Amino acid sequence: MINDLLTLFGLTAGSRWNLFWGGIGSCLSEFAILGIVWHKLNCHARGCYRIGLHHVEGTPYITCRKHHPVHPGSRSATSEQIAQAHAAAIQATS
């Protein structure tokens, strides 16, 4: 078990840095890309790590359904809620 862990981090026999870059070091770029993508997609509310899919009108913010000021916050909106939101949007543009 410990030998497998040492091999993963590139600390066993052979060239030290060659084993590192062949082991866990080769994953550093994938971790960096994943972090950048996650930072771009997550909710803009401080401390929230949910994926933000809902744009807040009039602002540059993207929030999750929990932090969106208009979204009902449930798993999915009902047909009545969709109709009410549509009617409100039509009245706002008129």
Buried (B, 14 or more C-beta within 10 A) or exposed (E): EEEEEBBBEBBBEEEEEEBBEEBBBEEEEEEEEEEEEEEEEBBBBEEBEBEBEBEBEEEEBBBBBEBBEEBEEEEEBEEEBEEEBEEEEEEEEE
